[in-house]
Amino acid sequence: MGTTVVNVKDVQKVFGKRNENQYRALNGVSFNIQEGEFVGVMGPSGAGKTTLLNVVSTLDKPTGGAIQIAGTDITHMKQGQLADFRSEQLGFIFQDFNLLENLTVYENIALPLSLQGVPSRKIKPSVQEVAAKLGITNILEKYPATISGGQKQRAAAARALVHEPAIILADEPTGALDSKSAKSLMEAMVHLHKNHHVSIMLVTHDPLSASYCDRILFIQDGELYKEIFRKGSRNEFHQTILDALSEFTSPDEVE
Amino acid sequence: MLLKLSLSSMRKMFKDYLVLLFGLTISIAIFYMFETLAQNQAFIESNSMISAIVFVFHVGTFILGAITVFYIFYATSFILTLRQKEMGMYMTLGAKKHKVTQLMFFETFFIGIVSLMIGLTVGVGLAKGIAELFMWQLDFSGEGFEALYPPSMITTIIFYVVLFFLTSIVNAGKIARKSVLNLLHAEQKQDHVKVKGKKTFIGVVLAVILIGVGYYAMINMGQLEHYGLILAAITIVPGTYLMFISFLPWFVKKLKGNRSLNEKGLNSFTLGQLRFRMLNLTKVLGTVAMLIAMGLGAMTAGISFYHNVELQASAFYANDAAIHQPTEEDETALANMNITEQNTYHYKVNDQGVYFLKEDLLENPPMIKQVDPTSMEIPEGTRISESLPEAKYKFEELPDAWSTALSMEMNASSSMFGGKSIYVVDKGNYHDISADETSVELLQVDNFTAHLSQFETISENQQELAENYRGEGAETIPGKYGNYVGFKAISSGTIFMGIFLGVAFLMMMASVLMFKLLSTATTDTHRYSMLRKIGVRKSLLVKSIYRELFLLFLFPALVGLVHVLIGMQMFSFIIIEPYTKIWMPISIFLVIYGLYFWITVKMYKRIVLPKEA
């Protein structure tokens, strides 16, 4: 603990060309994530959550400011380097799973390792280890089309974890899941965080999912609006989050 | 109202439809082109060396028809995938099911009819263009060939209207059977990969048996004749399709089963793509393989016939020309040739006969060819070694080899000297004959076909000479050149047909595969963008695309090539050496195919690769 994994400094993101209708999605956002931290990012629709995730995940470039991940400045890297950086340092979990449906679950999880040139004999134990952590050992040989949403998301989480990235970026991972699957997925993530010191950045608008985090960043209109820390039980934290949400100036946008 | 909606959305999706229209149009154009030959019985009968040519074309029509049915059914089902989501949308907005079904029927039919009209126009144009190009190249008048041939037009129209009608019903039926939700979410549905071991095994065995029987029939075409052709057609076509349907998916699965290969870099993705594709592609790949086989086969046969002309011409002659009493013009012609052997034989001609000097003949014995009627092989030229001990021979008393040399190689026969007798005499007797001495030149050149114009001059002069002796209009002077001209006249029709059809089939092949690959490309886009997200370098994605498409191109090419290599046996009873110049059509094919692979990769890349900032 103590090392900074993600360091976001005064990040700006403006869409649209100059002299045209410009839209300021991020307006000077700064925050840190320490190693082994489980941080949630919340905010109403259109607040800039996804944009923030995209720039942190190197999929998009900020128009201003600096981002460091695991000590590397990613704002000035080339496309090819960024791709390598993503495959080595980042793990992704998306709302719509983004598993490759033409590969088995096993192959999906193994893909990041294959991409890094890990020899085949070392891949198998790693995949099985991570699958065991997420409780999906029995579906490894199945295709994504034949398993449930919850299982898919666990498979996606396994793929995000298998190459031991510096941080896992999760974009509404429970968005497409029923409440039971959502709960078990969040519990699995807490388990990873607690027992394996995995750093996680979770973007969500679901207060229940957010209540599993250590700390929540609230974003509104492209700016950091509030930051709350978890003290006490998860239920209490859930209530704190709900209270924080109700403070937003445009409550009709909050579900 | 619905009709208006569907028309406007068709206009919106014009780009997608363009690919479809292009595919259909080419298919129709090629079918029509084939029929302009197949149905023009008078033309093919008078221009072919194969007596059963009409029958060959019937079989060809059958094969092409079968392939076309496969292709059209596939291509029109593409309309369904394009449109089903929107059809589902209409239904959620309250359109009645039978309305939507009707709409689907009319749309499919409408596109069919439009492409039929364009296809026929293109077909006429292509038939005319290609015909003129090759007729000019081959120096072939092609009398009786008509690019705009009404009977073929009618056949094509009937065939395709029926086909489109059927496919429209099928499309409408598919829409009718699906629920609204299925239609709306059709795009998210995935095909399930199921390769059942036992079924695959039976399929592979059956495919091998069918193709084996077909190959047997082709190799023994000489004995089996018509039945052989029918047998080959009805076994190889389904055999090829079965091969692709059963063997290939199994093969890719086996490849994937190899862990260390599968888990290297992007291989698992490439193979996974390939495996999923294979299921949709089996029929298309089968079609492509058949088209390659037919196109390449027709072209190879055409070129072999072309090559065969010279071989046949030289079957009876060891020397390339015999020049009696060379004129100045002949000498100039000789000076322009690369002569490898030239011998002069003196003789005297008087009213009774023609007297060859024996010593000349023995000093430089000429080469001859002795044809063995039981063998298909071209005899090798041999030099006469027999001696001539007597002082004087009448032509009939000469040993066989020498009479062949005189009558064939030197053309010392009635076609040159009319009714005069031919003698071979020794020096003493030769001196006593009171007549002017003259001579005949026997020559061999390094490359016969390179000197055709000189041989033509020589042949014309010889003909004048022959007319002097015979006092009448003589027919063509026998000899290698005469034979060459004769064989060329009868085979150029066959050559023309071969090349014409070869080009047509290869064009259709190109459109089929390209259409298929590009029409499914959009659904692959999200896979590539996903890979980019998890950090795959663009160069790696490009490599994966090259590999995947390369394999897809490779399989049908291999099968098609094997078909052609074995299929050329079919012609072994009519073409002397069917394999001698086979590298030529094969390299033409490889160049076209390679070029076409490259274009497909370029276009595919443009569709699927994520745009990076």
Interface residues (C-beta under 8 A of the other chain):
Chain A: S57 L59 D60 K61 Q79 G80 L82 A83 D84 F85 R86 S87 E88 L90 F92 F94 N98 L100 E101 N102 L103 E107 A110 L111 P112 L113 S114 L115 G117 P119 S120 R121 I123 K124 Y143 A145 T146 R159
Chain B: Q190 H192 V193 R259 S260 N262 E263 K264 G265 L266 N267 S268 F269 G272 Q273 R275 F276 R527 M530 L531 R532 K533 I534 G535 V536 R537 K538 S539 L540 E612 A613
